[in-house]
Amino acid sequence: MNRQPHTSTREVIVANAIGEVVRELRMVDVGDYIAYIRLERLASIADLVDSAAELYFQPGTLRLGHGGEAHVAWEGPPRIVLDLELRPTGVTVYFALTLTARKASVEVNYVAFDKPAADPAENDGFLERALEHSRIRRSEPVAT
């Protein structure tokens, strides 16, 4: 697939938006991911993604896409790749989240805007605003 010049910008936008969710997903033991993927228990992975996302996004904003991959070999650490979809109002982002022992990364595969602008920078701004609007707002507890 040929990467478009604005894909890198969108990967940064997505990575920043889901950072807290990624921290939640990393709390799951890597062995569980490997087992769920190898045994094709994708509903279990979808539940993990939904549970992590519900803390930070409106329902349905972030969900498991078509599955995942577990890369496990004797000569290296495991690598989990989850196919995810972000669906804030007005845009859908299809991307892969890769989790390793030390880092996580996002690779955007496709972005579909309901009403795309001719300028990619306008679309980037729309994506950023749409993700911000889909976040759950928490009010700070009042000190007594």
PAMARBA-952626 format. One record per residue (C-alpha): x, y, z; residue in one letter. Coordinates in Angstrom, 3 decimals. Last residue first. Example, Ala and Ser with C-alpha at 12.3 -4.5 7.8 and 13.67 -1.06 7.14 Angstrom:
residues 2
SITE        xx        yy        zz  aa
SITE    13.670    -1.060     7.140   s
SITE    12.300    -4.500     7.800   a
END
This chain:
residues 144
SITE        xx        yy        zz  aa
SITE   -14.546    19.204    51.184   t
SITE   -12.769    18.987    47.848   a
SITE   -15.126    18.735    44.878   v
SITE   -14.407    15.777    42.672   p
SITE   -13.119    16.716    39.213   e
SITE   -15.609    16.317    36.426   s
SITE   -14.972    13.630    33.904   r
SITE   -15.619    14.235    30.251   r
SITE   -15.751    11.122    28.106   i
SITE   -13.968    11.617    24.821   r
SITE   -15.952    11.664    21.558   s
SITE   -15.614    15.434    21.196   h
SITE   -11.809    15.188    21.327   e
SITE   -11.803    12.494    18.654   l
SITE   -13.987    14.621    16.384   a
SITE   -11.764    17.663    16.968   r
SITE    -8.599    15.769    15.985   e
SITE   -10.253    14.217    12.943   l
SITE   -11.599    17.604    11.820   f
SITE    -8.138    19.129    12.153   g
SITE    -6.644    16.343    10.059   d
SITE    -9.397    16.798     7.468   n
SITE    -8.609    20.507     7.259   e
SITE    -4.909    19.639     6.819   a
SITE    -5.828    17.202     4.009   p
SITE    -7.410    20.096     2.047   d
SITE   -10.241    19.068    -0.316   a
SITE   -12.534    18.537     2.671   a
SITE   -14.083    15.159     3.327   p
SITE   -17.754    14.831     4.283   k
SITE   -18.255    11.414     5.883   d
SITE   -14.486    11.067     6.257   f
SITE   -12.918     7.653     5.687   a
SITE    -9.377     7.071     6.977   v
SITE    -7.389     4.019     5.908   y
SITE    -4.449     1.935     7.087   n
SITE    -3.181     3.992    10.017   v
SITE    -0.232     2.317    11.722   e
SITE    -0.054     2.933    15.465   v
SITE     2.792     1.992    17.769   s
SITE     3.297     0.634    21.269   a
SITE     6.523     0.284    23.178   k
SITE     8.702    -1.689    25.567   r
SITE     7.363    -5.231    25.738   a
SITE     5.575    -4.978    22.405   t
SITE     2.113    -3.771    21.389   l
SITE     1.192    -2.942    17.794   t
SITE    -2.047    -1.082    17.137   l
SITE    -3.299    -1.418    13.567   a
SITE    -5.593     1.151    12.005   f
SITE    -8.937     1.810    10.371   y
SITE   -10.127     5.344    11.076   v
SITE   -13.785     6.261    10.573   t
SITE   -14.987     9.869    10.396   v
SITE   -18.071    12.021    10.932   g
SITE   -18.854    11.230    14.563   t
SITE   -15.972     9.354    16.204   p
SITE   -15.432     5.853    14.858   r
SITE   -11.968     4.517    15.667   l
SITE   -11.407     1.017    14.348   e
SITE    -8.842    -1.502    15.522   l
SITE    -6.821    -4.430    14.139   d
SITE    -4.671    -5.532    17.052   l
SITE    -1.020    -6.503    16.609   v
SITE     0.728    -8.303    19.481   i
SITE     4.506    -8.702    19.481   r
SITE     6.267   -11.302    21.581   p
SITE     9.955   -10.961    22.463   p
SITE    12.571   -12.520    20.233   g
SITE    14.475   -15.646    19.238   e
SITE    11.990   -18.258    20.381   w
SITE     9.181   -16.798    18.335   a
SITE     5.795   -15.198    18.991   v
SITE     3.985   -12.813    16.664   h
SITE     0.362   -12.761    17.792   a
SITE    -1.975   -11.235    15.236   e
SITE    -5.305    -9.525    15.603   g
SITE    -8.921    -9.436    14.622   g
SITE   -11.193    -7.844    12.045   h
SITE   -11.833    -4.550    13.802   g
SITE   -11.819    -4.247    17.579   l
SITE   -13.570    -1.155    18.819   r
SITE   -13.093     2.506    19.594   l
SITE   -15.921     5.061    19.390   t
SITE   -18.716     2.575    20.039   g
SITE   -19.581     3.870    23.491   p
SITE   -18.187     7.371    24.202   q
SITE   -14.481     7.349    24.935   f
SITE   -12.134     7.282    27.955   y
SITE   -13.140     4.565    30.408   l
SITE   -15.254     2.775    27.820   e
SITE   -12.144     2.219    25.693   a
SITE   -10.436    -0.209    28.075   a
SITE   -13.567    -2.308    28.548   s
SITE   -14.383    -2.277    24.828   d
SITE   -10.835    -3.338    23.911   v
SITE   -10.881    -6.176    26.443   l
SITE   -14.354    -7.267    25.293   d
SITE   -13.198    -7.268    21.659   a
SITE   -10.258    -9.447    22.700   i
SITE   -12.655   -11.938    24.295   s
SITE   -14.911   -11.832    21.228   a
SITE   -11.840   -12.630    19.131   l
SITE   -11.442   -16.039    20.747   r
SITE    -9.643   -17.398    17.673   e
SITE    -7.696   -19.942    19.747   l
SITE    -4.388   -18.429    18.576   r
SITE    -5.645   -14.886    19.094   i
SITE    -7.165   -15.494    22.521   y
SITE    -4.132   -17.497    23.677   a
SITE    -1.594   -14.913    22.498   i
SITE    -3.585   -12.046    24.006   y
SITE    -3.847   -13.912    27.308   d
SITE    -0.131   -14.672    27.287   g
SITE     0.597   -10.960    26.855   v
SITE    -1.027   -10.351    30.240   d
SITE    -3.556    -7.526    30.096   v
SITE    -2.322    -4.304    31.698   m
SITE    -1.046    -3.221    28.267   r
SITE    -4.637    -2.700    27.145   l
SITE    -5.163    -0.091    29.873   e
SITE    -2.033     1.838    28.853   r
SITE    -3.218     1.650    25.242   v
SITE    -6.537     3.179    26.264   v
SITE    -4.704     6.106    27.853   e
SITE    -2.692     6.719    24.686   g
SITE    -5.730     6.485    22.398   i
SITE    -6.008    10.126    21.313   a
SITE    -2.262    10.748    21.115   n
SITE    -1.747     7.677    18.927   a
SITE    -4.659     8.669    16.678   v
SITE    -3.352    12.211    16.123   i
SITE     0.211    10.940    15.610   v
SITE    -1.001     8.385    13.072   e
SITE    -2.988    11.129    11.352   r
SITE     0.141    13.233    10.881   t
SITE     2.013    10.243     9.477   s
SITE    -0.817     9.540     7.008   t
SITE    -0.671    13.074     5.544   h
SITE     1.933    12.188     2.887   p
SITE    -0.082     9.196     1.610   q
SITE     1.345     5.754     2.108   r
SITE     1.274     3.446    -0.879   n
SITE     0.000     0.000     0.000   m
END
